[in-house]
Structure formats: structure tokens, C-alpha cells
């Protein structure tokens, strides 16, 4: 099964890359500035977080004196959460939105989650590159520990694609799944220490919050980018295990229900 999927993906790599390119171009078609908006929008986001939270509100993190610390903390959480949210929310409707395509054209259906992830990564790469430029300009770049982001990001992508695949398949047969997830992810955001420090949570609730797989992932980004320290690796075991389980479950559901999905659509 795994080898056949990989061969199918490789054989249709042109279709996948073309779909990613077309979607990116379609976002800015008929706009005067074109693809420049891909840079201007995230640049505005980083500047707003920096100016409002660092200069106007004078937000500070406990034990951190840098005037940019809270901005970096916020960007580290918000930007990476945005990647997770984009993959999962778009993934849970990917088969529904491409129903006509699935019926009319023969192509590996596993291409759809790959296209979703690739599009999200393109958007993330643009905004995160601007964030890195901000760190370099302000002298806040952490150096070697920055490499710790790579495995954390890999685990997050696995978690996102596994969850998106499961939700996307279930949503074809039970449309309430998508509606429920759209509500659930809003609560999920506030149950993750993205905009507030983990330390302000009551000690009795902290162990429970660590069962949220996004908590150790977001904390790892913040630990690297704010404190300049390597991620706390044992903390990432649970998100990795859950990510692998979701990917296996998603692939099993896909293998069993792929043909039925076309009929249901």
C-alpha cells in the first residue's frame, strides 16, 4: 500500500505542483499588486504584533526584559498555529470541494491532502521568512537552537495531515463532522498557550493542558524563538505518537473508503 501510494504521488507530481501553482496564482488574479500581496499581508501582520504588543501595550513576559519578547512569543505561536489551522480546516473539506474533479478525472485521490499541505506550506514559508527577517534586523535571532524548529515543524505537519485526512474522509459521510470541527478548533486555540504564557495557568490544570498535542509543539517554538533554547524533546513524544496514529488511521480509512467516497459525493 505504502509503495503504491508513493509511486502514484511521484507519477502525478506534475499534477500536484500545477495545482499548487494555480491556487497560489488564483488568489491574486485581477489584483493590481498581484503576488506582492503574498508578502504585504503577512508583513502587516508581523508589524502589527510588534508595534501594538511591544510598543503600545508594553506587554512583557515574566522574567524576560527584551522589548520584543512578547511580539516574538506571539508570532511564534500565532504563525505556527495558523499553519495547523489552515491544513486541518481546509483538509476536512478537501474531498467535498473537489467532488466534481474526483468524478470526472482519474488521479490518485491521496494527491488532495498533499496539495492542501503544500499550499499551506507555501503560505507559511512566506510569512515565516518575513518573521525570520524581523528577528535578524532586531538582533533577536537565536542562532543554532533555531534548527530545533525543524523536527518540531515536521511533527506538527504529520499531526495536521493525519487529522485532516481522518476529518476529510469522515466529513464525506457525516457532514456534521466539519461543522463540529469548525467550532472545536476555536476552543482548541484558546486551550493552547498561543497568546498567553503557560505559567499563568493554575498548577492543577497544567498537566491536563499538556494532553493537548498542540501545547508542547507551540511551547517548543516559543522556547526556541524567545528563550534561545533547544526544544524539550521528551515533551514532543506524545504529539509524535498521536501524529503517527492519526496518519495510520487516516490511511486505513482512505484505503477502505476511497471508492465509496466518490459515490457519496
C-alpha positions as CSV (number, residue, x, y, z in Angstrom):
1,X,0.0,0.0,0.0
2,X,2.7,2.5,1.0
3,X,4.9,1.8,-2.0
4,X,1.9,2.1,-4.4
5,X,0.9,5.4,-2.9
6,X,4.4,6.8,-3.2
7,X,4.7,5.7,-6.8
8,X,1.3,7.2,-7.6
9,X,2.3,10.5,-6.0
10,X,5.6,10.6,-7.9
11,X,3.9,9.8,-11.2
12,X,1.4,12.7,-10.6
13,X,3.9,15.2,-9.2
14,X,3.2,17.5,-12.2
15,X,-0.5,17.5,-11.4
16,X,0.2,18.2,-7.7
17,X,2.7,21.0,-8.4
18,X,0.5,22.5,-11.1
19,X,-2.5,22.5,-8.7
20,X,-0.4,24.3,-6.0
21,X,0.8,26.9,-8.5
22,X,-2.7,27.5,-9.9
23,X,-4.2,28.0,-6.4
24,X,-1.5,30.5,-5.5
25,X,-1.9,32.4,-8.7
26,X,-5.7,32.4,-8.4
27,X,-5.5,34.2,-5.0
28,X,-4.1,37.3,-6.6
29,X,-5.6,37.2,-10.0
30,X,-7.2,40.5,-11.1
31,X,-5.4,42.5,-8.3
32,X,-3.2,45.4,-9.2
33,X,-0.3,44.3,-7.0
34,X,-0.6,40.7,-7.9
35,X,1.6,38.3,-5.9
36,X,3.0,41.2,-3.9
37,X,0.0,40.7,-1.6
38,X,1.6,37.4,-0.5
39,X,4.3,39.5,1.1
40,X,2.4,42.6,2.1
41,X,-0.3,40.8,4.1
42,X,2.0,38.7,6.4
43,X,4.4,41.7,6.7
44,X,1.5,43.8,8.0
45,X,0.7,41.0,10.5
46,X,4.2,40.9,11.9
47,X,4.4,44.7,12.1
48,X,1.0,44.9,13.9
49,X,2.1,42.4,16.5
50,X,5.4,44.2,17.0
51,X,4.1,47.7,17.2
52,X,0.9,47.1,19.2
53,X,2.1,44.5,21.7
54,X,5.7,45.7,22.2
55,X,5.4,49.5,21.8
56,X,1.8,50.4,22.6
57,X,0.7,47.8,25.1
58,X,4.2,47.3,26.6
59,X,3.3,43.6,27.1
60,X,6.0,41.7,28.8
61,X,6.7,38.0,29.6
62,X,7.7,37.0,33.1
63,X,11.5,37.1,33.6
64,X,12.1,38.5,30.0
65,X,13.4,42.0,29.5
66,X,13.6,42.3,25.7
67,X,11.0,44.8,24.4
68,X,10.3,42.4,21.5
69,X,9.9,39.3,23.6
70,X,6.1,39.3,23.7
71,X,5.9,40.0,19.9
72,X,8.2,37.1,19.2
73,X,6.3,34.9,21.6
74,X,3.0,35.8,20.0
75,X,4.3,35.4,16.4
76,X,5.9,32.0,17.3
77,X,2.5,30.8,18.5
78,X,0.1,32.5,16.1
79,X,2.1,31.8,12.8
80,X,2.6,28.1,13.6
81,X,-0.9,27.7,14.8
82,X,-2.1,29.3,11.6
83,X,-0.3,26.5,9.6
84,X,-2.0,23.8,11.7
85,X,-5.4,25.5,11.4
86,X,-5.1,26.0,7.6
87,X,-4.2,22.4,6.9
88,X,-6.9,20.9,9.2
89,X,-9.8,23.3,8.3
90,X,-9.1,23.0,4.5
91,X,-8.4,19.3,4.8
92,X,-11.7,18.5,6.3
93,X,-13.5,19.8,3.2
94,X,-10.9,18.8,0.6
95,X,-12.9,15.8,-0.8
96,X,-16.2,17.7,-0.7
97,X,-14.8,20.7,-2.5
98,X,-13.3,18.5,-5.2
99,X,-16.2,16.2,-5.7
100,X,-16.7,17.1,-9.4
101,X,-13.0,16.6,-10.0
102,X,-13.0,13.2,-8.3
103,X,-15.9,12.1,-10.5
104,X,-14.6,13.4,-13.8
105,X,-10.8,12.9,-13.7
106,X,-8.8,9.8,-12.8
107,X,-5.9,10.7,-10.5
108,X,-4.6,9.4,-7.1
109,X,-7.1,10.8,-4.5
110,X,-4.2,11.0,-2.0
111,X,-3.0,13.9,-4.1
112,X,-5.6,16.2,-2.5
113,X,-4.2,16.2,1.1
114,X,-0.7,16.7,-0.4
115,X,-2.0,19.7,-2.3
116,X,-3.6,21.1,0.8
117,X,-0.4,20.7,2.8
118,X,1.8,22.1,0.0
119,X,-0.4,25.2,-0.3
120,X,-0.3,25.8,3.4
121,X,3.4,25.4,3.5
122,X,3.9,27.9,0.7
123,X,1.9,30.5,2.7
124,X,3.7,29.6,5.9
125,X,7.1,29.9,4.2
126,X,6.4,33.4,3.1
127,X,5.2,34.7,6.4
128,X,7.8,32.9,8.5
129,X,10.6,34.1,6.2
130,X,9.5,37.7,7.0
131,X,9.4,36.8,10.7
132,X,13.0,35.5,10.5
133,X,14.0,38.7,8.7
134,X,12.4,40.7,11.6
135,X,14.4,38.6,14.1
136,X,17.7,39.3,12.2
137,X,17.0,43.0,11.9
138,X,16.2,43.4,15.6
139,X,19.1,41.3,16.7
140,X,16.8,38.7,18.2
141,X,17.8,35.7,16.1
142,X,18.7,32.8,18.5
143,X,21.4,31.1,16.4
144,X,22.0,27.4,16.4
145,X,18.9,26.4,18.5
146,X,16.8,27.7,15.6
147,X,17.5,24.3,14.0
148,X,15.3,22.8,16.7
149,X,12.3,24.2,14.9
150,X,12.8,21.7,12.0
151,X,11.8,18.4,13.9
152,X,9.0,20.3,15.7
153,X,7.6,21.5,12.4
154,X,7.8,18.0,11.0
155,X,5.8,16.6,13.9
156,X,3.2,19.4,13.5
157,X,2.8,18.7,9.8
158,X,2.4,14.9,10.5
159,X,-0.2,15.7,13.1
160,X,-2.0,18.2,10.8
161,X,-2.1,15.9,7.8
162,X,-3.2,12.9,9.8
163,X,-6.0,14.8,11.5
164,X,-7.0,16.4,8.2
165,X,-7.2,13.1,6.4
166,X,-9.4,11.5,9.1
167,X,-11.7,14.5,9.2
168,X,-11.8,14.8,5.4
169,X,-13.0,11.2,5.0
170,X,-15.5,11.3,7.9
171,X,-16.9,14.6,6.6
172,X,-17.9,13.0,3.3
173,X,-20.1,10.5,5.1
174,X,-21.1,12.6,8.1
175,X,-21.4,16.3,7.2
176,X,-21.7,17.3,10.9
177,X,-18.1,16.4,11.4
178,X,-16.9,19.6,9.5
179,X,-19.4,21.8,11.3
180,X,-18.3,20.4,14.7
181,X,-14.6,20.8,13.9
182,X,-15.1,24.5,12.9
183,X,-16.4,25.2,16.3
184,X,-14.0,22.9,18.2
185,X,-10.9,24.5,16.7
186,X,-11.9,27.9,18.1
187,X,-11.9,26.4,21.6
188,X,-8.7,24.4,20.8
189,X,-6.9,27.7,20.1
190,X,-7.7,29.2,23.5
191,X,-6.9,25.9,25.2
192,X,-3.4,26.2,23.7
193,X,-0.8,28.7,25.2
194,X,-0.6,30.8,22.0
195,X,-1.3,34.3,23.3
196,X,-0.8,33.7,27.0
197,X,2.1,32.2,28.9
198,X,1.7,28.6,30.1
199,X,2.9,29.7,33.5
200,X,-0.3,31.7,34.2
201,X,-2.4,28.6,34.1
202,X,-3.2,27.1,37.5
203,X,-0.8,24.4,38.5
204,X,-3.7,21.9,38.9
205,X,-4.7,22.4,35.3
206,X,-1.2,22.4,33.7
207,X,-0.9,18.6,33.4
208,X,-4.3,18.3,31.7
209,X,-3.3,21.0,29.2
210,X,-0.2,19.0,28.2
211,X,-2.5,16.3,26.8
212,X,-3.4,18.9,24.2
213,X,-0.8,17.9,21.5
214,X,-0.5,21.4,20.2
215,X,0.6,22.7,23.7
216,X,4.1,21.1,23.6
217,X,4.5,22.0,20.0
218,X,3.7,25.6,20.4
219,X,5.8,25.7,23.6
220,X,8.7,24.3,21.7
221,X,8.6,27.1,19.1
222,X,8.4,29.7,21.9
223,X,11.2,28.1,23.8
224,X,13.5,28.2,20.8
225,X,12.5,31.7,19.5
226,X,12.0,33.5,22.8
227,X,14.5,31.8,25.1
228,X,17.0,30.6,22.6
229,X,16.9,27.1,24.0
230,X,16.5,23.7,22.2
231,X,13.1,22.1,22.5
232,X,12.4,19.9,25.5
233,X,12.5,16.7,23.4
234,X,10.6,14.3,25.8
235,X,7.7,16.7,25.7
236,X,7.3,16.0,22.0
237,X,6.9,12.2,22.3
238,X,3.1,12.5,22.9
239,X,2.5,14.7,19.8
240,X,4.7,12.4,17.7
241,X,2.9,9.3,18.8
242,X,-0.5,10.8,18.2
243,X,0.5,12.2,14.8
244,X,1.7,8.7,13.7
245,X,-1.5,7.1,14.9
246,X,-3.6,9.6,13.1
247,X,-1.7,9.1,9.9
248,X,-2.1,5.3,10.1
249,X,-5.8,5.7,10.9
250,X,-6.2,8.2,8.0
251,X,-4.5,5.9,5.5
252,X,-6.6,2.9,6.6
253,X,-9.8,4.9,6.3
254,X,-8.7,6.1,2.9
255,X,-7.9,2.7,1.7
256,X,-11.2,1.3,2.8
257,X,-13.5,4.2,1.9
258,X,-11.8,5.8,-1.2
259,X,-14.2,4.2,-3.7
260,X,-17.3,4.8,-1.5
261,X,-16.4,8.5,-1.2
262,X,-16.9,9.1,-5.0
263,X,-20.4,7.5,-4.8
264,X,-21.2,9.6,-1.7
265,X,-20.1,12.8,-3.3
